[in-house]
Amino acid sequence: MQVSRRQSALSRIDAQNTSADVSGEFGCWLGECQSLQLVNLRGDPDDQLFQQQVNEALGIRLPIRPNTVTQDGPLRVCWLGPDWWLVMAPASDETLQERLGAALAHQHTSLSDLTGGQTLIEIGGRTARDVLASACTLDLHPTQLPVGCCAQTQLAHTVVLIVPTIQEPEQAVVDIVVRRSFAEHLVRWLMDAAGEDGYAFRQSV
């Protein structure tokens, strides 16, 4: 299945609309990842055959521990519930959904493509986690939500999945999976929260 490039969910936001702090620097950056496919997967984690077939189709093991992520290069699988995962893969992997569908054809599972209804917003920089914390009651400190973990929560009154990807002293990068219809609202909220320390946009990829 070919995953075509979609119009950006942030098309009405001017990517040149930046805001620097008093020193002329940017505390964080924002962007959208469009070259991604999102696949919802449900099945029985206690079924060894199910786990084996998913592993063979994806080349990666399902995370079994709550709120964890397994990753192999650009392919990630996020734990969403006891029998529920989100597969995040490059759009260029055009056979991913066919491989999963064929592997699980005779099992009691559910597989659905969420690519058209959701998108991934990225935020990074030294103030990224502080900006997110201003719109979220979840403790986003790296000791509570480190790289390799994920969490479903509300951010700016919007249901999201938060997935930290990089955590360094002066550089954090966090991915946010959100419904496309709420993406603009979310980003405008984050722009407002980031205004004091400055923000910039990165071109969608």
N, CA, C and O of each residue as an XYZ file, in Angstrom:
820
protein
N       0.847     -1.200      0.000
C       0.000      0.000      0.000
C       0.879      1.245      0.000
O       1.737      1.398      0.869
N       0.674      2.123     -0.958
C       1.457      3.337     -1.024
C       0.843      4.400     -0.134
O      -0.355      4.670     -0.211
N       1.677      5.010      0.719
C       1.219      6.070      1.604
C       1.617      7.400      0.988
O       2.795      7.757      0.999
N       0.662      8.132      0.456
C       0.963      9.368     -0.252
C       1.217     10.503      0.731
O       0.753     10.481      1.871
N       1.960     11.487      0.262
C       2.241     12.657      1.079
C       0.993     13.519      1.167
O       0.374     13.822      0.147
N       0.622     13.914      2.371
C      -0.606     14.663      2.586
C      -0.306     16.143      2.754
O       0.833     16.547      2.986
N      -1.352     16.932      2.630
C      -1.205     18.341      2.966
C      -0.915     18.453      4.453
O      -1.465     17.706      5.262
N      -0.059     19.379      4.799
C       0.295     19.559      6.200
C      -0.928     19.948      7.020
O      -1.751     20.753      6.585
N      -1.035     19.369      8.210
C      -2.098     19.757      9.137
C      -1.874     21.170      9.666
O      -2.764     21.760     10.278
N      -0.679     21.707      9.425
C      -0.326     23.052      9.890
C      -0.257     24.033      8.726
O       0.427     25.053      8.814
N      -0.955     23.735      7.644
C      -0.834     24.545      6.429
C      -1.280     25.990      6.635
O      -0.871     26.876      5.884
N      -2.106     26.234      7.637
C      -2.590     27.603      7.867
C      -1.689     28.388      8.822
O      -1.967     29.546      9.134
N      -0.609     27.752      9.285
C       0.348     28.443     10.147
C       1.556     28.845      9.311
O       2.136     28.013      8.614
N       1.930     30.098      9.378
C       3.070     30.605      8.622
C       4.359     30.083      9.243
O       4.696     30.429     10.375
N       5.080     29.245      8.495
C       6.314     28.652      9.010
C       7.401     29.694      9.234
O       8.388     29.426      9.919
N       7.226     30.882      8.660
C       8.200     31.956      8.874
C       7.891     32.751     10.144
O       8.633     33.662     10.512
N       6.802     32.401     10.801
C       6.368     33.121     11.998
C       7.174     32.640     13.201
O       6.741     31.745     13.927
N       8.338     33.234     13.409
C       9.200     32.856     14.522
C       9.150     33.929     15.600
O       8.676     35.042     15.373
N       9.646     33.574     16.769
C       9.669     34.516     17.884
C      10.939     34.279     18.683
O      11.073     33.254     19.351
N      11.870     35.221     18.618
C      13.134     35.080     19.339
C      13.029     35.709     20.721
O      12.192     36.580     20.958
N      13.895     35.253     21.638
C      13.926     35.872     22.956
C      14.733     37.171     22.886
O      15.132     37.594     21.801
N      14.973     37.801     24.028
C      15.631     39.112     24.034
C      17.058     39.043     23.496
O      17.598     40.052     23.043
N      17.669     37.860     23.542
C      19.033     37.713     23.026
C      19.052     37.319     21.555
O      20.120     37.162     20.964
N      17.863     37.158     20.961
C      17.780     36.781     19.555
C      17.842     35.289     19.313
O      17.955     34.854     18.167
N      17.770     34.490     20.377
C      17.850     33.039     20.239
C      16.463     32.413     20.355
O      15.498     33.054     20.772
N      16.398     31.133     19.969
C      15.145     30.386     20.033
C      15.260     29.296     21.095
O      16.189     28.489     21.075
N      14.304     29.287     22.019
C      14.338     28.272     23.067
C      13.935     26.895     22.575
O      14.397     25.883     23.102
N      13.067     26.854     21.558
C      12.631     25.562     21.032
C      12.245     25.706     19.571
O      12.138     26.817     19.052
N      12.038     24.592     18.924
C      11.560     24.572     17.546
C      10.375     23.615     17.445
O      10.222     22.701     18.255
N       9.546     23.847     16.436
C       8.356     23.037     16.200
C       8.340     22.581     14.750
O       8.848     23.278     13.872
N       7.765     21.429     14.498
C       7.654     20.932     13.132
C       6.660     19.791     13.054
O       6.172     19.301     14.073
N       6.370     19.377     11.842
C       5.457     18.260     11.611
C       6.159     17.215     10.761
O       6.833     17.549      9.786
N       6.001     15.959     11.128
C       6.545     14.858     10.337
C       5.415     14.277      9.493
O       4.519     13.614     10.015
N       5.464     14.528      8.189
C       4.414     14.047      7.293
C       4.768     12.713      6.635
O       3.885     11.989      6.176
N       6.055     12.395      6.592
C       6.490     11.177      5.899
C       6.429      9.976      6.838
O       7.413      9.260      7.026
N       5.251      9.775      7.420
C       5.080      8.764      8.455
C       3.743      8.065      8.261
O       2.765      8.683      7.841
N       3.707      6.780      8.567
C       2.434      6.067      8.619
C       2.209      5.565     10.038
O       3.137      5.132     10.721
N       0.962      5.635     10.460
C       0.573      5.255     11.813
C      -0.447      4.127     11.715
O      -1.484      4.267     11.066
N      -0.143      3.012     12.362
C      -0.994      1.829     12.258
C      -1.380      1.364     13.654
O      -0.523      1.146     14.510
N      -2.671      1.218     13.868
C      -3.206      0.753     15.140
C      -3.266     -0.776     15.121
O      -3.820     -1.369     14.195
N      -2.697     -1.404     16.140
C      -2.633     -2.868     16.205
C      -3.182     -3.348     17.537
O      -2.814     -2.836     18.594
N      -4.077     -4.347     17.476
C      -4.604     -4.945     18.697
C      -4.513     -6.462     18.591
O      -4.742     -7.042     17.530
N      -4.170     -7.094     19.718
C      -4.034     -8.540     19.749
C      -3.742     -8.999     21.164
O      -3.652     -8.189     22.087
N      -3.595    -10.302     21.325
C      -3.379    -10.897     22.643
C      -1.881    -10.998     22.921
O      -1.196    -11.781     22.264
N      -1.352    -10.228     23.876
C       0.087    -10.269     24.147
C       0.550    -11.598     24.740
O       1.742    -11.907     24.717
N      -0.389    -12.383     25.271
C      -0.031    -13.685     25.836
C       0.013    -14.780     24.777
O       0.414    -15.908     25.060
N      -0.398    -14.446     23.564
C      -0.379    -15.401     22.458
C       1.004    -15.359     21.807
O       1.347    -14.397     21.120
N       1.783    -16.400     22.027
C       3.150    -16.420     21.516
C       3.192    -16.388     19.990
O       4.103    -15.803     19.404
N       2.202    -17.019     19.343
C       2.164    -17.007     17.885
C       1.928    -15.592     17.369
O       2.548    -15.171     16.392
N       1.032    -14.860     18.024
C       0.776    -13.467     17.653
C       2.059    -12.642     17.760
O       2.408    -11.908     16.836
N       2.754    -12.765     18.880
C       3.992    -12.015     19.059
C       5.026    -12.392     18.006
O       5.701    -11.527     17.449
N       5.143    -13.678     17.742
C       6.130    -14.147     16.775
C       5.836    -13.616     15.378
O       6.746    -13.182     14.671
N       4.568    -13.650     14.978
C       4.223    -13.214     13.628
C       4.390    -11.705     13.460
O       4.801    -11.239     12.398
N       4.073    -10.945     14.499
C       4.307     -9.501     14.436
C       5.806     -9.223     14.341
O       6.242     -8.371     13.566
N       6.580     -9.944     15.132
C       8.026     -9.769     15.116
C       8.594    -10.069     13.735
O       9.464     -9.347     13.247
N       8.104    -11.130     13.105
C       8.599    -11.494     11.777
C       8.173    -10.475     10.722
O       8.933    -10.181      9.799
N       6.964     -9.936     10.855
C       6.468     -8.971      9.872
C       7.165     -7.622      9.994
O       7.433     -6.960      8.991
N       7.457     -7.216     11.233
C       8.038     -5.895     11.469
C       9.547     -5.927     11.666
O      10.235     -4.936     11.422
N      10.055     -7.073     12.110
C      11.469     -7.133     12.467
C      11.747     -6.470     13.798
O      12.870     -6.039     14.059
N      10.728     -6.384     14.647
C      10.865     -5.725     15.942
C       9.859     -6.352     16.903
O       8.764     -6.740     16.497
N      10.230     -6.448     18.168
C       9.344     -7.053     19.161
C       8.327     -6.039     19.679
O       8.607     -4.843     19.759
N       7.153     -6.536     20.024
C       6.147     -5.676     20.638
C       6.566     -5.333     22.063
O       7.038     -6.208     22.790
N       6.402     -4.083     22.477
C       6.641     -3.757     23.889
C       5.506     -4.326     24.740
O       4.332     -4.137     24.424
N       5.856     -5.011     25.799
C       4.858     -5.622     26.678
C       4.687     -4.813     27.961
O       3.599     -4.780     28.537
N       5.755     -4.165     28.406
C       5.659     -3.332     29.608
C       4.852     -2.077     29.303
O       5.022     -1.481     28.239
N       3.974     -1.664     30.223
C       3.149     -0.471     29.986
C       3.983      0.776     29.692
O       5.023      1.016     30.306
N       3.492      1.556     28.738
C       4.065      2.868     28.417
C       5.526      2.802     27.985
O       6.314      3.693     28.303
N       5.880      1.750     27.264
C       7.237      1.643     26.739
C       7.202      1.596     25.216
O       6.155      1.393     24.601
N       8.377      1.789     24.631
C       8.522      1.848     23.177
C       9.660      0.925     22.763
O      10.720      0.922     23.390
N       9.446      0.145     21.713
C      10.547     -0.588     21.096
C      10.850      0.079     19.764
O       9.957      0.604     19.099
N      12.124      0.051     19.383
C      12.535      0.794     18.197
C      13.636      0.065     17.458
O      14.520     -0.547     18.058
N      13.560      0.147     16.135
C      14.616     -0.350     15.263
C      14.767      0.658     14.139
O      14.000      0.644     13.177
N      15.759      1.536     14.261
C      15.912      2.608     13.286
C      14.707      3.531     13.332
O      14.316      3.973     14.412
N      14.104      3.836     12.181
C      12.948      4.742     12.168
C      11.628      4.073     12.539
O      10.608      4.749     12.670
N      11.639      2.751     12.710
C      10.420      2.019     13.060
C      10.257      1.966     14.571
O      11.173      1.567     15.292
N       9.082      2.373     15.044
C       8.801      2.341     16.480
C       7.444      1.698     16.730
O       6.525      1.808     15.918
N       7.341      1.022     17.875
C       6.059      0.482     18.320
C       5.832      0.967     19.745
O       6.663      0.736     20.624
N       4.707      1.642     19.974
C       4.387      2.213     21.283
C       3.284      1.406     21.956
O       2.286      1.057     21.327
N       3.474      1.113     23.236
C       2.454      0.424     24.036
C       1.368      1.424     24.407
O       1.651      2.461     25.007
N       0.123      1.113     24.049
C      -1.004      1.983     24.390
C      -1.942      1.354     25.408
O      -2.684      2.062     26.088
N      -1.916      0.036     25.517
C      -2.786     -0.679     26.439
C      -2.384     -2.138     26.469
O      -1.512     -2.546     25.702
N      -3.002     -2.948     27.345
C      -2.604     -4.355     27.483
C      -2.651     -5.144     26.179
O      -1.894     -6.100     26.010
N      -3.532     -4.758     25.251
C      -3.622     -5.472     23.971
C      -3.631     -4.495     22.797
O      -4.275     -4.740     21.777
N      -2.903     -3.381     22.955
C      -3.061     -2.260     22.026
C      -1.718     -1.579     21.803
O      -1.027     -1.220     22.757
N      -1.349     -1.403     20.517
C      -0.072     -0.779     20.168
C      -0.253      0.184     18.995
O      -1.188      0.057     18.205
N       0.651      1.136     18.902
C       0.710      2.024     17.749
C       2.035      1.788     17.039
O       3.106      1.940     17.627
N       1.947      1.417     15.768
C       3.136      1.220     14.945
C       3.399      2.518     14.187
O       2.523      3.025     13.487
N       4.609      3.048     14.333
C       5.010      4.286     13.665
C       6.155      3.937     12.725
O       7.228      3.526     13.165
N       5.919      4.104     11.427
C       6.895      3.659     10.435
C       7.012      4.676      9.309
O       6.080      5.443      9.067
N       8.147      4.691      8.622
C       8.293      5.608      7.487
C       7.252      5.318      6.411
O       6.913      4.161      6.163
N       6.753      6.362      5.781
C       5.792      6.185      4.698
C       6.403      5.418      3.534
O       5.687      4.813      2.736
N       7.726      5.447      3.440
C       8.408      4.761      2.343
C       8.318      3.242      2.446
O       8.557      2.542      1.462
N       7.973      2.722      3.631
C       7.793      1.271      3.792
C       6.390      0.919      3.302
O       5.465      0.770      4.100
N       6.243      0.788      1.992
C       4.922      0.673      1.384
C       4.263     -0.682      1.601
O       3.063     -0.821      1.367
N       5.019     -1.684      2.041
C       4.434     -3.016      2.220
C       4.181     -3.356      3.685
O       3.762     -4.471      3.994
N       4.427     -2.418      4.586
C       4.313     -2.728      6.015
C       2.927     -3.251      6.379
O       2.804     -4.278      7.046
N       1.898     -2.554      5.947
C       0.549     -2.958      6.330
C       0.150     -4.276      5.673
O      -0.564     -5.078      6.275
N       0.606     -4.504      4.448
C       0.327     -5.788      3.799
C       1.021     -6.930      4.536
O       0.446     -8.006      4.699
N       2.255     -6.699      4.978
C       2.987     -7.742      5.708
C       2.283     -8.089      7.013
O       2.118     -9.260      7.353
N       1.874     -7.057      7.735
C       1.165     -7.301      8.991
C      -0.167     -8.006      8.739
O      -0.514     -8.960      9.435
N      -0.903     -7.532      7.743
C      -2.199     -8.131      7.442
C      -2.082     -9.592      7.066
O      -2.888    -10.414      7.502
N      -1.076     -9.924      6.252
C      -0.883    -11.313      5.837
C      -0.457    -12.184      7.011
O      -0.908    -13.322      7.140
N       0.411    -11.650      7.869
C       0.912    -12.428      9.001
C      -0.189    -12.727     10.011
O      -0.164    -13.764     10.675
N      -1.158    -11.815     10.128
C      -2.184    -11.943     11.163
C      -3.547    -12.329     10.597
O      -4.561    -12.217     11.286
N      -3.573    -12.779      9.352
C      -4.842    -13.029      8.658
C      -5.732    -14.033      9.374
O      -6.956    -13.908      9.329
N      -5.154    -15.014     10.027
C      -5.955    -16.075     10.643
C      -5.962    -15.979     12.165
O      -6.190    -16.969     12.861
N      -5.708    -14.770     12.671
C      -5.701    -14.572     14.114
C      -6.782    -13.580     14.510
O      -7.262    -12.792     13.695
N      -7.151    -13.641     15.784
C      -8.163    -12.716     16.311
C      -7.456    -11.414     16.680
O      -7.105    -11.189     17.838
N      -7.255    -10.568     15.683
C      -6.529     -9.317     15.864
C      -7.259     -8.195     15.135
O      -8.215     -8.431     14.396
N      -6.792     -6.984     15.356
C      -7.345     -5.818     14.668
C      -6.193     -4.968     14.160
O      -5.217     -4.728     14.872
N      -6.321     -4.516     12.917
C      -5.283     -3.711     12.284
C      -5.968     -2.579     11.531
O      -6.809     -2.830     10.667
N      -5.618     -1.334     11.848
C      -6.262     -0.204     11.170
C      -5.250      0.904     10.905
O      -4.365      1.176     11.716
N      -5.408      1.531      9.750
C      -4.516      2.608      9.320
C      -5.037      3.936      9.867
O      -6.153      4.347      9.548
N      -4.231      4.604     10.689
C      -4.617      5.887     11.279
C      -3.944      7.067     10.588
O      -4.107      8.213     11.008
N      -3.191      6.789      9.534
C      -2.360      7.817      8.918
C      -3.161      9.030      8.466
O      -2.709     10.164      8.620
N      -4.342      8.802      7.912
C      -5.125      9.919      7.399
C      -5.755     10.776      8.475
O      -6.125     11.920      8.213
N      -5.885     10.243      9.690
C      -6.590     10.971     10.735
C      -5.706     11.549     11.818
O      -6.166     12.346     12.637
N      -4.430     11.155     11.833
C      -3.532     11.645     12.866
C      -2.235     12.129     12.233
O      -1.925     11.799     11.088
N      -1.495     12.904     12.982
C      -0.206     13.382     12.506
C       0.758     13.446     13.676
O       0.367     13.271     14.831
N       2.016     13.699     13.367
C       3.043     13.751     14.403
C       3.676     15.135     14.420
O       4.234     15.593     13.423
N       3.579     15.786     15.560
C       4.193     17.089     15.785
C       5.473     16.877     16.582
O       5.489     16.113     17.547
N       6.538     17.547     16.181
C       7.805     17.463     16.899
C       8.093     18.792     17.585
O       7.839     19.861     17.029
N       8.619     18.713     18.786
C       9.099     19.898     19.480
C      10.459     19.558     20.075
O      10.636     18.495     20.672
N      11.410     20.456     19.913
C      12.751     20.198     20.412
C      13.413     21.470     20.898
O      12.926     22.574     20.653
N      14.537     21.302     21.593
C      15.274     22.449     22.101
C      15.366     22.438     23.614
O      14.798     21.572     24.280
N      16.091     23.416     24.152
C      16.347     23.432     25.593
C      15.085     23.700     26.417
O      15.023     23.308     27.582
N      14.075     24.361     25.834
C      12.854     24.659     26.596
C      11.683     23.757     26.215
O      10.560     23.980     26.667
N      11.933     22.746     25.389
C      10.831     21.937     24.848
C       9.963     21.327     25.944
O       8.738     21.431     25.894
N      10.587     20.693     26.929
C       9.789     20.036     27.974
C       9.064     21.065     28.840
O       7.948     20.807     29.293
N       9.670     22.213     29.075
C       9.002     23.254     29.863
C       7.769     23.778     29.130
O       6.732     24.028     29.745
N       7.890     23.939     27.819
C       6.748     24.400     27.032
C       5.616     23.384     27.107
O       4.457     23.755     27.291
N       5.947     22.105     26.966
C       4.924     21.065     27.065
C       4.303     21.037     28.458
O       3.093     20.862     28.602
N       5.133     21.208     29.476
C       4.636     21.148     30.855
C       3.623     22.244     31.139
O       2.762     22.083     32.004
N       3.716     23.361     30.419
C       2.783     24.461     30.646
C       1.372     24.126     30.191
O       0.417     24.801     30.573
N       1.235     23.081     29.372
C      -0.076     22.720     28.833
C      -0.496     21.316     29.233
O      -1.456     20.775     28.686
N       0.224     20.714     30.195
C      -0.012     19.310     30.527
C       0.199     19.085     32.015
O       1.149     19.616     32.591
N      -0.673     18.308     32.646
C      -0.534     18.028     34.073
C       0.371     16.828     34.340
O       0.739     16.574     35.487
N       0.730     16.095     33.302
C       1.604     14.934     33.461
C       3.023     15.390     33.778
O       3.487     16.397     33.242
N       3.711     14.657     34.646
C       5.104     14.963     34.969
C       5.978     14.519     33.798
O       6.136     13.322     33.558
N       6.542     15.479     33.072
C       7.323     15.191     31.879
C       8.824     15.203     32.132
O       9.609     15.161     31.186
N       9.231     15.261     33.395
C      10.663     15.254     33.700
C      11.292     13.968     33.167
O      10.665     12.909     33.222
N      12.527     14.045     32.651
C      13.169     12.852     32.076
C      13.267     11.664     33.024
O      13.356     10.522     32.573
N      13.250     11.915     34.328
C      13.289     10.790     35.264
C      11.949     10.064     35.322
O      11.889      8.899     35.715
N      10.877     10.746     34.933
C       9.542     10.156     34.959
C       9.087      9.688     33.580
O       8.344      8.713     33.467
N       9.528     10.379     32.537
C       9.165     10.005     31.167
C      10.426     10.068     30.305
O      10.608     11.008     29.531
N      11.293      9.067     30.441
C      12.556      9.076     29.701
C      12.381      8.594     28.263
O      11.312      8.121     27.878
N      13.432      8.719     27.490
C      13.452      8.136     26.149
C      13.253      6.631     26.282
O      13.845      5.994     27.153
N      12.420      6.068     25.419
C      12.075      4.655     25.511
C      10.730      4.425     26.166
O      10.268      3.290     26.285
N      10.096      5.530     26.596
C       8.763      5.450     27.189
C       7.803      6.334     26.394
O       8.226      7.150     25.575
N       6.519      6.160     26.646
C       5.500      6.989     26.007
C       4.343      7.142     26.986
O       4.233      6.392     27.955
N       3.490      8.113     26.724
C       2.358      8.341     27.620
C       1.209      8.978     26.856
O       1.407      9.902     26.067
N       0.015      8.476     27.100
C      -1.191      9.109     26.580
C      -1.707     10.076     27.639
O      -1.815      9.727     28.815
N      -2.020     11.280     27.212
C      -2.450     12.291     28.162
C      -3.197     13.384     27.412
O      -3.444     13.271     26.211
N      -3.553     14.443     28.133
C      -4.139     15.621     27.501
C      -3.104     16.734     27.479
O      -2.445     17.012     28.481
N      -2.975     17.358     26.330
C      -2.055     18.469     26.142
C      -2.842     19.598     25.490
O      -3.352     19.453     24.379
N      -2.934     20.721     26.190
C      -3.745     21.840     25.693
C      -5.174     21.378     25.401
O      -5.755     21.726     24.373
N      -5.728     20.587     26.326
C      -7.103     20.078     26.232
C      -7.306     19.150     25.036
O      -8.429     18.979     24.564
N      -6.234     18.561     24.555
C      -6.287     17.676     23.394
C      -5.647     16.340     23.752
O      -4.572     16.312     24.351
N      -6.292     15.240     23.394
C      -5.746     13.912     23.681
C      -4.570     13.643     22.741
O      -4.695     13.766     21.523
N      -3.430     13.276     23.325
C      -2.217     13.066     22.542
C      -1.459     11.850     23.070
O      -1.743     11.332     24.150
N      -0.496     11.418     22.280
C       0.503     10.447     22.715
C       1.845     11.164     22.693
O       2.249     11.692     21.657
N       2.538     11.185     23.826
C       3.828     11.860     23.946
C       4.933     10.812     23.948
O       4.899      9.857     24.723
N       5.924     11.007     23.057
C       7.021     10.047     22.914
C       8.352     10.802     22.898
O       8.729     11.334     21.854
N       9.073     10.868     24.015
C      10.394     11.503     24.001
C      11.354     10.709     23.114
O      11.357      9.479     23.146
N      12.167     11.412     22.322
C      13.098     10.721     21.429
C      14.558     11.061     21.700
O      15.438     10.238     21.448
N      14.827     12.250     22.207
C      16.193     12.663     22.542
C      16.147     13.405     23.866
O      15.268     14.238     24.089
N      17.096     13.103     24.746
C      17.206     13.852     25.987
C      18.674     14.096     26.290
O      19.392     13.193     26.719
N      19.107     15.320     26.063
C      20.460     15.749     26.378
C      20.362     17.009     27.227
O      19.298     17.626     27.281
N      21.453     17.411     27.899
C      21.380     18.558     28.811
C      20.751     19.810     28.205
O      19.953     20.476     28.864
N      21.097     20.139     26.966
C      20.573     21.351     26.349
C      19.698     21.059     25.135
O      19.395     21.959     24.352
N      19.294     19.806     24.982
C      18.523     19.469     23.788
C      17.598     18.297     24.068
O      18.052     17.170     24.263
N      16.313     18.566     24.086
C      15.312     17.508     24.179
C      14.495     17.531     22.894
O      14.252     18.595     22.325
N      14.075     16.362     22.442
C      13.162     16.266     21.308
C      12.026     15.336     21.720
O      12.258     14.227     22.200
N      10.803     15.801     21.525
C       9.619     15.038     21.922
C       8.663     14.976     20.734
O       8.368     15.995     20.108
N       8.184     13.772     20.431
C       7.175     13.582     19.391
C       5.790     13.561     20.030
O       5.599     13.025     21.122
N       4.837     14.151     19.331
C       3.460     14.219     19.822
C       2.533     13.723     18.717
O       2.440     14.344     17.658
N       1.854     12.617     18.957
C       0.869     12.112     18.006
C      -0.489     12.694     18.386
O      -0.935     12.558     19.525
N      -1.138     13.338     17.429
C      -2.384     14.049     17.706
C      -3.305     13.925     16.493
O      -2.839     13.753     15.366
N      -4.601     14.011     16.730
C      -5.547     14.035     15.613
C      -5.258     15.246     14.730
O      -4.983     16.339     15.223
N      -5.324     15.033     13.428
C      -5.025     16.119     12.495
C      -5.924     17.331     12.729
O      -5.481     18.472     12.593
N      -7.174     17.085     13.078
C      -8.114     18.188     13.255
C      -7.787     19.052     14.470
O      -8.280     20.174     14.580
N      -6.959     18.539     15.382
C      -6.575     19.308     16.566
C      -5.129     19.809     16.485
O      -4.676     20.527     17.376
N      -4.409     19.442     15.439
C      -2.984     19.755     15.365
C      -2.722     21.258     15.347
O      -1.824     21.736     16.041
N      -3.488     22.000     14.569
C      -3.265     23.446     14.493
C      -3.528     24.103     15.846
O      -2.748     24.942     16.296
N      -4.626     23.721     16.491
C      -4.927     24.254     17.825
C      -3.779     23.978     18.785
O      -3.365     24.865     19.532
N      -3.264     22.752     18.769
C      -2.187     22.376     19.680
C      -0.934     23.199     19.418
O      -0.321     23.714     20.353
N      -0.553     23.324     18.163
C       0.680     24.046     17.839
C       0.551     25.530     18.163
O       1.509     26.139     18.639
N      -0.599     26.114     17.918
C      -0.780     27.532     18.268
C      -0.677     27.724     19.782
O      -0.139     28.731     20.244
N      -1.183     26.776     20.545
C      -1.068     26.845     22.006
C       0.411     26.776     22.401
O       0.867     27.545     23.248
N       1.156     25.853     21.784
C       2.575     25.710     22.104
C       3.365     26.944     21.670
O       4.306     27.347     22.355
N       2.996     27.543     20.548
C       3.640     28.782     20.112
C       3.462     29.873     21.156
O       4.403     30.598     21.478
N       2.261     29.982     21.676
C       1.991     30.998     22.688
C       2.791     30.722     23.959
O       3.345     31.641     24.564
N       2.848     29.446     24.361
C       3.586     29.084     25.572
C       5.085     29.288     25.403
O       5.790     29.562     26.374
N       5.575     29.155     24.168
C       7.012     29.262     23.913
C       7.456     30.685     23.615
O       8.648     30.937     23.442
N       6.515     31.615     23.554
C       6.832     32.964     23.104
C       7.914     33.667     23.896
O       8.746     34.361     23.312
N       7.927     33.508     25.210
C       8.883     34.246     26.041
C      10.326     33.859     25.744
O      11.202     34.721     25.673
N      10.574     32.556     25.569
C      11.937     32.085     25.303
C      12.216     31.916     23.816
O      13.338     31.587     23.428
N      11.215     32.136     22.989
C      11.409     32.086     21.548
C      11.190     30.709     20.953
O      11.427     29.688     21.599
N      10.729     30.701     19.702
C      10.525     29.446     18.981
C      10.755     29.687     17.493
O      10.711     30.819     17.013
N      10.996     28.608     16.790
C      11.142     28.650     15.337
C      10.481     27.409     14.769
O      10.249     26.436     15.486
N      10.178     27.445     13.481
C       9.603     26.286     12.812
C      10.672     25.579     11.998
O      11.542     26.207     11.395
N      10.583     24.257     11.996
C      11.397     23.463     11.094
C      10.501     22.948      9.986
O       9.334     22.630     10.215
N      11.049     22.868      8.792
C      10.258     22.439      7.649
C       9.732     21.031      7.858
O      10.447     20.160      8.353
N       8.479     20.811      7.479
C       7.882     19.490      7.601
C       8.650     18.486      6.762
O       9.111     18.793      5.663
N       8.780     17.272      7.303
C       9.497     16.219      6.584
C       8.588     15.016      6.420
O       8.994     14.010      5.839
